[in-house]
Amino acid sequence: GGTGASGAQARQVGKTPLIPAGVAQTLFVFAECLLKGADALLDQRDAGRKSRGINAKLRLIRDTCFYLLGVLTGMRSDELSSIETGAGRTQVKDGFTYHWIRSVEHKTGKGQVEYLMPSMGHEILRILERVSKPLRQRLLKELATLEADTREQDQKIRLQRIAAYRADMRRLFLGRSGRCEGGVRSISGITWYAQMREF
């Protein structure tokens, strides 16, 4: 609420209502159960018994990870969307163990920051890396194709696509997008709003 130094900003109050405790508990238990079944589903996909893309069940696992990391760290959706491979680390200091997750803080422009998370966060990140691996591989192929294509075309659009692919190729929260050629992009805040309502 009182985030501003003076005037109207000092009188601001939070407008997002809290999730009632009973609902939050139900959602968390539901998400934990989904997370526990994630490896079996991913094993089927990786063995070729399921589609290599993101199907409805894998999308639910991805969204579960988004929900859990948001609840456990307090990160905003754009910060969650900025998480990349290798984002977790553990630190022991003065006999205490701390677990950290790295992302990009956009709201105040701080850039790369780390958020404290419980140890469960490492398991979530591991599952996310598995879920997103085929999409990251697809982005890498698309990038290589685009960089090798030197035919005469709109260079501005080509360079924008190359920059977008490079920005997304290590991201963990990826999905299919009909808005871009290649079809894989980092998930936007608007999409997360809809996905979390569905979740």
N, C-alpha and C positions, 0 to 999 in steps of 0.2 A: 504493500500500500504506500507507505511514506517513502518513496524512492527519490523524490525530487528534493532539491535544497531549499526551495522557497516557493511562495505563491501557490498557484493551483496545483502544481505537481506535488507539493507537500501534503495536499489533502486527498490525493488519489487513494482509492481503495481497490483491492482485488475484486474483480467481477466474475471470475470463474468459480462456480460453486464447487465445494469439496464433494468427492464421491462418498456417499454414506458408508460408514465402517462395514456394515454387513455386506453391502454390494462389493466393496473393495476386497473383502476377504474371499467372497465367492469367486471373483475374477482371478485373484491371485492363485487360489487352489486349482482352478480350471487351467490356468496358464502353466502351473507347475506340472500338472498331469500331462498336458500336451508336450511339454519339454522332455519329460521322461520317455515318451514314445517316439521322439524325433529320430534317434539313431536307427531304430528298426526301419522306419520309413525311408531314411536316407540310404541305408544298406540295400534296400530293394531297388531304389533308383540307380545307385552306383553299380549294381549287379546287372542292370539292363532290364529289370522287371517293371520299371516305371519310366515315364517320360523323363528326359534329361532336363527339361525346362522347369518352369514353376507351375505346378498344377494346383488345384484348390487346397489340397492337404498341405503341400509345402508352403503355399502362401499363408495358410493359417499358422504354421510353425514360425515363419518369418515374422508375421504380425504379433505372435506371442512373444518373440524375442524383443520386438520393438516395445511392446507394452511393459514387459518385465524390466528392461533396462531403463525405461522412463520412470517407472515407479521406484526402482532401486537407487537411481542416481539423481533424479530431479532434472535431467537434461530436457531441453525443449526439442520439438520434432526436427528442426533444422540441424541441431547439434547431433541428434541421434542419426540422422541421414548422412552426416559427415564422417561417421565411424568407418575406419578402414581396417584391412587385415593387420594383424599384429598390434592392435590397439591396447591390449591389456598388459599390465605389469604388476609385480608384487614387490613390496619393499618391507624389510624388517628394520625397525628403528627403535632403539631403547627398549628392546624386548617385545615390541608390539608389531604385528603383521598388518600391513596396509595393502589394499588392492586398488589399483588405479585403472581408469580407462581414458584414453586420449581421443580428443575430437577437436572440432573448430567451433569456437564460441563466436556467434555472429552478432547478437543483439548489441553488445557494447564494443564490438570490433577488437576484442582481445586476441583473436587468432587461435593458435594451438594452445589448448589448455587440457588439464587432467581433472577428472571427477573421481571422487572416492566412491567405491562400490563394494558390496560384500563379495566374498569369495565365489558365490554363485555366478557372478558376472563372467568369470572365466569360462564356465561351462556354456553359458549363453553365447559368448563370442565364438567358442569352438564350433557350436552347432551352426551359428550364422555363417562361419567360413565354409562349412560343408554345404549349406543350402545355396549360397551364392556362387560357389566355385564354377559351375557350368556357365553361368551368366557372365562371370568375369572372364572366362576363357573365350566366350563368344565376343565380348567387347575387344579383347586383345586381337582376335582374328579380324574383326571389322576395322580396327585401327591400322593393322598392318596392310590390309587391302586398300584403305583410304590413303595411307601414306605412299604406297607404291603407285597409285593411280595418278599419273602426271599429265593425263590428257587435258586438253583445253576445256575448262569448265569454270564456273563461278568460283574463283579462288577464295573470296571472302567466306562463302558458305562452307567450302571445303575446310578452310582453316578453323572456322568456328566448330565444325563437327569434330575435327581432330582434337581441339582443345577440350571439348566436352567429353570425348571418349577418354582422353588422358586423365581428366579430373575424376571420372567415375570408375576407372578400371581396377581400383583397389577398394572401392566401397563395398560394404556388406549389405546394405539395404538397397537392392536392385530389383527392378521389375520390368515387365514388358511395357513398351510405350508405342502406341500407334502414331505418336506425334513426331517421331524421329526415324530416319532411315536406319536400319539395323535393328530397331525394336527394343533395345535395352537401355535403360537410363536409371539414374539415381531417383528414388521416389520423392515426389514433391510434397510440400506441406498440405496442399489441397487434397492430394490422394490419401495422405495419412489421416486426414480428418474423416474421410469416408470409410477408410479401412478400420479405424478405431471404433467408429460408430457400429460397424458391422460386427467387429470383435465383441 
